[in-house]
Amino acid sequence: VRALRKRLAVATTRIKRLEQAQQADQALRESEERYRRLFEDDLTGDYLATVDGQIRDCNPAFVAILGFQSRKEALRTNLRALHAEEADYAAFIGALRERGKLEHYECVRQRRDGVRIHAVENAVVVADSRGEIDHIRGYLFDNTAAKKAEHALRDAEARYRGLIEFLPDAVS
């Protein structure tokens, strides 16, 4: 009887450990699903890329903002190709190396179809154990409509200013 009780206690302990492991596994799966949904459903274009520009991962908003047909196509593209000018990518990486992160970084990106868009981007460097850049986490949104409205407002102000300056001469 003692031996059976001992075996039962050992078995009960194992069952409790298994249940705890299953609960922890379930909690981990739920947590991973929440973060995956957060990434997938985010309206900003989120990406992970190497310092040389290889895109490792991106969300559907990134695909849409930059005009890709699919996530697969985006993953075959280098970030350098999405900067309007080659010097823009060098400046972007240089600023990231210097500061470690960029907030509200205004830039011009080039979509896959060649259309240039105004983007606002936040980017963070993720360093390896040696302190070197392992990868970049970036979050961007298309700010083109706001930039066009800003330019239209400036143009209208300049026209009205010219009109106001012209009126005294026209009345005399």
Disulfide bonds with the S-S distance in Angstrom:
none
